Amino acid sequence: MDVADNKEISKEQFSRLLTPKEVAKIIVKGIENDQIRVLAGKDSKIMDKLYRLSPRRASDLIADKMKDLI
Protein backbone atom coordinates (compact mmCIF):
# COMPACT_ATOMS: atom_id res chain seq x y z
CA MET A 1 0.00 0.00 0.00
CA ASP A 2 1.28 3.44 -0.93
CA VAL A 3 1.70 5.79 2.04
CA ALA A 4 -0.04 8.60 0.11
CA ASP A 5 -3.16 6.42 -0.18
CA ASN A 6 -3.33 5.78 3.56
CA LYS A 7 -6.01 8.14 4.90
CA GLU A 8 -5.76 7.01 8.50
CA ILE A 9 -3.33 8.72 10.82
CA SER A 10 -1.12 6.98 13.33
CA LYS A 11 -1.38 7.49 17.08
CA GLU A 12 1.87 9.46 16.92
CA GLN A 13 0.49 11.80 14.26
CA PHE A 14 -2.78 12.18 16.18
CA SER A 15 -0.91 13.09 19.37
CA ARG A 16 0.83 15.96 17.53
CA LEU A 17 -2.45 17.56 16.43
CA LEU A 18 -3.51 20.72 18.21
CA THR A 19 -6.76 20.55 20.11
CA PRO A 20 -9.47 23.13 19.35
CA LYS A 21 -8.75 24.67 22.76
CA GLU A 22 -5.03 25.04 21.96
CA VAL A 23 -5.83 26.60 18.59
CA ALA A 24 -8.29 28.99 20.22
CA LYS A 25 -5.63 30.10 22.71
CA ILE A 26 -3.16 30.78 19.88
CA ILE A 27 -5.75 32.79 17.96
CA VAL A 28 -6.85 34.82 20.99
CA LYS A 29 -3.22 35.56 21.90
CA GLY A 30 -2.58 36.70 18.33
CA ILE A 31 -5.59 39.00 18.41
CA GLU A 32 -4.57 40.42 21.79
CA ASN A 33 -1.09 41.13 20.38
CA ASP A 34 -2.54 42.82 17.27
CA GLN A 35 -0.93 40.29 14.95
CA ILE A 36 -1.96 40.66 11.32
CA ARG A 37 -1.55 36.95 10.63
CA VAL A 38 -2.10 34.19 13.18
CA LEU A 39 -0.96 30.71 12.23
CA ALA A 40 -1.78 27.79 14.50
CA GLY A 41 0.11 24.60 13.77
CA LYS A 42 2.87 23.44 11.49
CA ASP A 43 0.55 22.75 8.56
CA SER A 44 -0.82 26.30 8.52
CA LYS A 45 2.71 27.72 8.58
CA ILE A 46 3.77 25.49 5.67
CA MET A 47 0.66 26.35 3.66
CA ASP A 48 1.19 30.07 4.34
CA LYS A 49 4.74 29.89 2.96
CA LEU A 50 3.61 27.83 -0.02
CA TYR A 51 0.79 30.25 -0.78
CA ARG A 52 3.18 33.22 -0.66
CA LEU A 53 5.61 31.48 -3.03
CA SER A 54 3.03 30.04 -5.42
CA PRO A 55 -0.65 30.87 -4.84
CA ARG A 56 -1.76 28.74 -7.80
CA ARG A 57 0.12 25.67 -6.61
CA ALA A 58 -1.19 26.09 -3.06
CA SER A 59 -4.76 26.36 -4.34
CA ASP A 60 -4.31 23.27 -6.51
CA LEU A 61 -2.92 21.34 -3.54
CA ILE A 62 -5.91 22.27 -1.38
CA ALA A 63 -8.34 21.37 -4.17
CA ASP A 64 -6.67 17.96 -4.62
CA LYS A 65 -6.88 17.26 -0.88
CA MET A 66 -10.54 18.28 -0.81
CA LYS A 67 -11.26 15.83 -3.67
CA ASP A 68 -9.71 13.06 -1.56
CA LEU A 69 -12.24 13.77 1.18
CA ILE A 70 -15.22 13.28 -1.08
Contacts in CASP RR format, 6 or more apart in sequence:
PFRMAT RR
TARGET T0000
AUTHOR 0000-0000-0000
METHOD contacts of the structure
MODEL  1
MDVADNKEISKEQFSRLLTPKEVAKIIVKGIENDQIRVLAGKDSKIMDKL
YRLSPRRASDLIADKMKDLI
7 68 0 8 1.000
18 26 0 8 1.000
18 40 0 8 1.000
18 41 0 8 1.000
22 40 0 8 1.000
23 40 0 8 1.000
23 41 0 8 1.000
26 38 0 8 1.000
26 40 0 8 1.000
26 41 0 8 1.000
27 38 0 8 1.000
27 40 0 8 1.000
30 38 0 8 1.000
31 38 0 8 1.000
37 48 0 8 1.000
39 45 0 8 1.000
39 48 0 8 1.000
47 58 0 8 1.000
47 62 0 8 1.000
50 57 0 8 1.000
50 58 0 8 1.000
50 61 0 8 1.000
51 58 0 8 1.000
51 59 0 8 1.000
END
